[in-house]
Amino acid sequence: MKELRLAGAATSAEGNALLPAFIADYNARFAKPPANNKDLHRSLRAGDDLDDAFAWKEERTLSQALTLQYDKVMFILEPSEQAKAAIGKRVTVVDYPDGLAIRYRGVELKYRTFDKIRQVSQAAIVENKQLGAALAFIREQQLRRGPERRSGPRRRDQRDARLFKVG
């Protein structure tokens, strides 16, 4: 970005026009020839799964209640034979960019989530801001009624001085 600014590019079109010259200059300054010119990349095999290879994986211990925690969320596994077999054992949480999977010995387990950190909607916040007016109205109604006499059980036993005396 700094190079584009110094070259005077202010729009995407001007930046794209300067890009070929920038790449040639950058490669001239920093490129190094490979130690071995032979291409050592190997082809993907039929069983290779790049999504699974690049997914973030962490292990968690499954509780007796078929629950585990990951990323501040509690996951509740559906009761099944595989899930019951995994109680007290390590399961793998596979975090893909577009979702999540929980596996035990290569078998995906079904789950539901319980989000412990609830998000408050903006509408609920606005409604709570109007709570002050409602409380003021209630206070006004209470003042209009006047003092009320409370009728309830008397605590005659608490008048006895021996009741709270220590020793």
C-alpha positions as CSV (number, residue, x, y, z in Angstrom):
1,M,0.0,0.0,0.0
2,K,2.8,2.3,0.8
3,E,4.4,1.7,-2.6
4,L,1.1,2.5,-4.3
5,R,0.7,5.7,-2.3
6,L,4.3,6.8,-3.1
7,A,3.7,6.1,-6.8
8,G,0.6,8.3,-6.7
9,A,-2.1,5.7,-7.2
10,A,-5.3,6.8,-5.8
11,T,-7.8,4.4,-7.3
12,S,-7.9,0.6,-7.9
13,A,-7.5,1.1,-11.7
14,E,-4.3,3.2,-11.1
15,G,-3.0,0.6,-8.7
16,N,-3.7,-2.3,-11.2
17,A,-1.8,-0.3,-13.9
18,L,1.2,0.0,-11.6
19,L,1.1,-3.6,-10.5
20,P,3.2,-5.3,-13.3
21,A,6.1,-2.8,-12.8
22,F,5.9,-3.3,-9.0
23,I,6.1,-7.1,-9.3
24,A,9.1,-6.9,-11.6
25,D,10.9,-4.5,-9.3
26,Y,10.0,-6.6,-6.2
27,N,11.2,-9.8,-7.8
28,A,14.5,-8.2,-9.0
29,R,15.2,-7.1,-5.4
30,F,14.1,-10.1,-3.4
31,A,13.8,-13.2,-5.6
32,K,16.3,-16.1,-5.1
33,P,16.8,-18.9,-7.5
34,P,15.8,-22.4,-6.1
35,A,18.5,-24.7,-4.8
36,N,17.1,-27.5,-6.9
37,N,15.2,-26.8,-10.2
38,K,13.4,-30.1,-10.0
39,D,9.7,-29.8,-9.2
40,L,9.3,-31.8,-6.0
41,H,5.5,-31.3,-5.5
42,R,3.5,-34.4,-5.5
43,S,0.1,-34.9,-7.0
44,L,-3.0,-35.3,-4.8
45,R,-4.1,-38.9,-4.3
46,A,-7.7,-39.9,-4.7
47,G,-8.1,-40.2,-0.8
48,D,-6.6,-36.8,0.0
49,D,-9.0,-34.3,1.5
50,L,-7.5,-30.8,1.6
51,D,-10.4,-29.4,3.6
52,D,-9.8,-31.9,6.4
53,A,-6.0,-31.4,6.2
54,F,-6.2,-27.7,6.7
55,A,-9.0,-27.7,9.3
56,W,-8.1,-26.8,12.9
57,K,-8.3,-29.9,15.2
58,E,-8.4,-30.0,19.0
59,E,-9.2,-32.8,21.4
60,R,-11.7,-32.7,24.2
61,T,-12.8,-35.2,26.8
62,L,-16.4,-36.2,26.6
63,S,-18.3,-35.9,29.9
64,Q,-20.7,-38.5,31.4
65,A,-23.5,-36.2,30.3
66,L,-22.4,-36.4,26.7
67,T,-21.2,-32.7,26.7
68,L,-17.9,-31.0,25.9
69,Q,-16.8,-27.3,25.6
70,Y,-15.1,-25.7,22.7
71,D,-14.7,-22.0,21.9
72,K,-16.9,-20.9,24.9
73,V,-19.8,-23.0,23.6
74,M,-21.1,-26.2,25.2
75,F,-21.8,-29.0,22.7
76,I,-24.4,-31.6,23.7
77,L,-24.0,-34.9,21.7
78,E,-27.0,-36.9,20.6
79,P,-27.2,-40.2,22.5
80,S,-26.0,-43.0,20.2
81,E,-23.9,-46.1,20.5
82,Q,-20.8,-44.3,19.3
83,A,-21.3,-41.3,21.6
84,K,-21.9,-43.6,24.6
85,A,-18.7,-45.5,23.8
86,A,-16.8,-42.2,23.8
87,I,-17.8,-41.2,27.4
88,G,-14.7,-40.2,29.3
89,K,-12.5,-40.5,26.3
90,R,-10.9,-38.0,24.0
91,V,-12.9,-36.8,20.9
92,T,-11.7,-34.6,18.1
93,V,-13.3,-31.3,17.4
94,V,-12.6,-30.4,13.7
95,D,-13.2,-26.7,13.1
96,Y,-13.7,-26.0,9.4
97,P,-14.0,-22.4,8.1
98,D,-17.6,-23.1,7.3
99,G,-18.6,-25.4,10.2
100,L,-17.6,-27.8,12.8
101,A,-17.5,-31.6,13.3
102,I,-17.0,-33.8,16.3
103,R,-15.4,-37.2,15.7
104,Y,-14.6,-40.2,17.7
105,R,-12.4,-42.9,16.0
106,G,-13.2,-41.4,12.6
107,V,-17.0,-41.4,13.1
108,E,-18.8,-38.1,13.1
109,L,-21.1,-37.6,16.1
110,K,-24.3,-35.6,15.9
111,Y,-24.6,-32.7,18.3
112,R,-26.5,-29.5,19.3
113,T,-25.1,-26.4,20.9
114,F,-25.8,-24.5,24.0
115,D,-24.3,-21.1,23.7
116,K,-23.3,-19.9,27.2
117,I,-22.5,-16.4,26.1
118,R,-25.9,-15.1,25.0
119,Q,-26.0,-12.1,22.7
120,V,-28.4,-9.3,23.5
121,S,-30.3,-7.9,20.6
122,Q,-30.4,-4.1,20.0
123,A,-34.2,-4.2,20.3
124,A,-33.9,-5.6,23.9
125,I,-31.5,-2.8,24.8
126,V,-33.8,-0.2,23.5
127,E,-36.7,-1.7,25.5
128,N,-34.6,-1.7,28.6
129,K,-33.8,2.0,28.1
130,Q,-37.5,2.7,28.3
131,L,-37.6,1.0,31.7
132,G,-36.9,4.3,33.5
133,A,-40.2,5.7,32.3
134,A,-42.1,2.7,33.5
135,L,-40.4,2.8,36.9
136,A,-41.2,6.5,37.3
137,F,-44.9,5.7,36.5
138,I,-45.0,3.0,39.1
139,R,-43.4,5.3,41.7
140,E,-46.0,7.9,40.9
141,Q,-48.9,5.4,41.3
142,Q,-47.5,4.3,44.7
143,L,-47.2,7.8,46.0
144,R,-50.9,8.5,45.0
145,R,-52.1,5.5,47.1
146,G,-50.4,6.8,50.2
147,P,-48.8,4.7,53.0
148,E,-50.1,1.1,53.3
149,R,-50.4,-0.8,56.5
150,R,-48.8,-4.1,56.3
151,S,-50.6,-7.0,58.0
152,G,-48.5,-10.0,58.6
153,P,-47.3,-12.3,61.3
154,R,-45.9,-10.6,64.4
155,R,-42.6,-11.7,65.7
156,R,-43.2,-11.8,69.4
157,D,-40.4,-14.3,70.0
158,Q,-37.8,-11.8,68.8
159,R,-38.8,-9.4,71.7
160,D,-37.4,-11.9,74.2
161,A,-33.9,-10.7,75.2
162,R,-32.8,-14.2,76.0
163,L,-33.3,-15.3,72.4
164,F,-30.2,-13.7,71.0
165,K,-28.1,-13.7,74.1
166,V,-24.8,-15.6,73.8
167,G,-23.4,-17.7,76.7
